[in-house]
Amino acid sequence: MISKQFELIPFNQGDPNLPELRLLAEVKVVEDYMYFHFTMKGNIDTVYFSKNNEKCNRVIGLWTQTCFEFFILNKLDGEYYEFNFGTDSSWNCFVFNSYRSELTEYEEIDIDNINIDHHDNSFNLDCRFPLRVLGHQFEDLANIKVTPTCVIKTSENQTLYYSNKHPDSKPNFHHPESFVDLV
């Protein structure tokens, strides 16, 4: 088993108006499956949670609302995948041939096992998928880089950007320096 854990930090860290939130992410590989786990703790009453979509429904544009994201990059050719998960089990996956190339919905994957656990002070999202659906170039875990991110839409319509790193002068979840080796 391989596991990588992250604490996500807000882009505008230090802003006194930020809600008191703690965001954690984990990516792990067990046998031939990749697992994603997100936890949000704290004053989650300030967060807007979508409840409009059917369970595990594919949606484009989840990043315009509260959305948990994982990016998976192949170090050999720069191809990467962006996984988006809404707070209502909606999701999508996009493939990029290179940095910020055309947004292309990746249809070779279906995620139907998104589990959400929502309480007063915490929100958890878990899912998994077979790693083989990303293609043979992702079989060697030493060639994989990852970055977890999150867009938070507050109940006051404020948009916050959380990531493991913010190497750019503006929120940019696709930035190559955001990715870290899986192993």
Summary of the structure (lengths in Angstrom):
residues: 183
radius of gyration: 15.5
end to end distance: 10.6
largest distance: 46.0
contacts: 540
relative contact order: 0.24
helix: 10%
strand: 46%
